Amino acid sequence: MKMVIAIVHVDDAGGLTKALSQAGFGVTQAKSAGGFLRRQNSMIFAGVPERDVERVIGIVRDKCQSRTEQVSPLPPVVEPGEVYMPYPMEVEVGGATIFVLDVERFEKC
């Protein structure tokens, strides 16, 4: 048994959860916040037999495409009297970060 954890853009989470459920995989979704942009992400958890790991990863890849967005960076701490003018910058968002973990024990109660 394996635990597949996919950290995905919040806009991709609904479609991914639906696709995994339609493929017969039980999933759990939890909201999280990411580091660099401090934006909302979703973590999708799926406990699957080892033989299904690549199938799950394929669905994640299909539903979670990366794209670029214009964002304004968070302002740094400035001293009184200093002015900080944030300029929008283009960053890549979306895609997925996937972890596959061994599951020592699984129980469904």
N, C-alpha and C positions, 0 to 999 in steps of 0.2 A: 504494500500500500504506500502511496505517495501523497504528499500534500503539495498542491500547486498553489502558490501565492502570486497573484499578478497585481502590481501597482499600476493603475491606469488613470488617464485623465478623466475627470468627473463626467465630461460630455460623452465619453465612450462606454461608461460603466453600464448603463441601462441596456444598450444593444448587446454588449458582451454577456451580461447576465442572462438575457433572453436567449441568445444563441446557445450558450452552454446548457441551459435548462432544456431547450428544444432538442439538443443532442443527447439528453438523458443524464446529464451530470447534475448532481446536487451542488449548489453554490451558496455561499454566504458573502454578503457585501458589507463592508465597513468603511465609513468615511475617514479620511486622514488629511493631513496638510503636508505639503512638500517643502523641501529645504530652500532652494535657490529663489524661486518666485513666491514662496509662501502661499501657494494657491491650493485650493481643495483638490484632493485626489480621492480615489476609491481603491480599496484593497479587496480583491476578489479571492476567496478561498474555495478550493475544490479538492476534496479527498477522493482520489481515484486509484484504481488498480494500476500497477506499473505499466501494463500493456497499453493503457489509454493516455499516458502522459504526452506523447507526441501529438495525438489528436487534439487534446486540450490546448497545447501550445499553438497548434495550427489555427484553431479558432480565435485565440487571443491575437495572433498576428493579423488575421483577416479583419478583425473588428476594431483594432487599435492602431490606426495609422498615425505616424507623426506628421506634423504640419507646422508652419511658422505663424507667429502672431506678433503684432506690435505691442509692446508693454512698456510702461514707465517704471524704471527701477525704483526701489524703495530709497528714500533719501537717507544719507548717512547722518550721523550726529554732527551738527555744526555748532560752532561757537556763536554767541550772540553777536549780531551785526554782520555775520557772514551770510551770503546768499547762495543757495544751491538751486540750480535750474536743471531738473531732470529732463533728458531728451529721450524720447521713445527709442527703443531698440528692438530689433527683430530677434526673436528667440525661437528655438524649436520646442514644441510642446507635443503632448500626446505620445503615441507609442506605448510601450509597456516595459516594465522591469519585472522579470519573472524569476521566482525562486522555486526550486523543486526540492522538497525535504523528505527524508525517510520518516515513515510513521511507525513507531514501535508498537503502538497499541491503538485500536479503534473500537469504540463502542457506540451504539446508537440506542438510546434509552427512550 
